[in-house]
């Protein structure tokens, strides 16, 4: 029937005698051709129909014509994100106007900045910088919201990490397989999936078989970047409500740090406010009431282009540090709470010693996975040939961005451990072992990236989730 109507409609004659030849029967036709067709019908009233079956065709025309459904665009042109996320955010925001983070005006002696013309001019000069940061932040929001809905007990840590990382690479538009592509955009650092007493710097290496359990407390810490503008944000996932107060304590502490941060604020004062918020909570686990402690040797930090740790630290306990935050600096405000000692160790042997109940396989899982080339790496002669080759790969594909062993595997490197260890011992590459509190304790983390713009503070990574 549709083909018959189409054949008849092709013979429709307009007032000036020209035949209308548009293919109105297909949903691929533009809405403008369809609108022109409908306008012509209204103007003519009784159109001249030529060819066999004209009366039937006229009768059909009196019925209200259904507009053809538009075909859904391909993944590259869709206006809706897929699951898992695979549509680059540049396609979702073709005008390159990405959502702002949470905008907060400065307080007290700095509240003049919001309307000060000189500061507004300085702010306008940062348009490219803000666009890159907001693009990376939108990538982070979309990926983590998908992760929060889809991470479930029973999944392997490798499956979870690769799901997040593949999504970040797709949404930034940088798969990272071509030389130098990851430096343009993609993962800002490896996905941390630290469980229970392990607080940070743990991601699965190749062959890891650890499976997420119902009673686990897992910190999910990953970064996205565009042109080295790293968005560093983290959250904690649990599946047992017994840990709710632990998460509430750390989320409150992080929001307190974000609220207190600003231009000319001393970082020691921020740490005191964070600790007060964190340690006002208790959590009951297995019938025992436990205080939530700030992990005193973990800190927030500033971020500079292509370097996740710029040099300044933001303590999460009270301190006498008089260092001030300054205009145009970027900070990762992250807090860690623990039901243990509130102190972590980065010695893998200590982690094994605390875990005497673990079998040999699980002990193996505590091996180092995070690395980064030092910005101040010395120029030393490397006698191990695999170290020279590996350094070339690291420099061209990561620069000073952190990486993990899985990333080297992904680029096709094998048998690189000797060379990697040689780079570490030579001081060229820094190794970041897992950071653990005492066995049997539980740790949680929340984190946001903030921009101290000349006029306002922008919590660039803020989302509806946290």
FENKA-V826590 format. One record per helix or strand of 3 or more residues. SS is the DSSP state (h for helix, s for strand). FROM is the first residue (numbers start at 0). TO is the last residue. If there is no record, write none. Layout:
# FENKA-V826590
ss from to
SS FROM TO
SS FROM TO
This chain:
# FENKA-V826590
ss from to
h 1 8
h 30 43
h 53 60
h 88 91
s 101 104
h 107 113
h 116 123
h 126 149
h 156 171
h 180 183
s 184 194
s 197 199
s 216 225
s 228 237
h 240 259
h 266 277
s 281 284
s 287 290
s 298 303
s 312 314
s 329 337
h 347 353
h 359 363
s 369 372
h 384 396
h 404 409
h 416 424
s 428 431
s 442 451
s 455 458
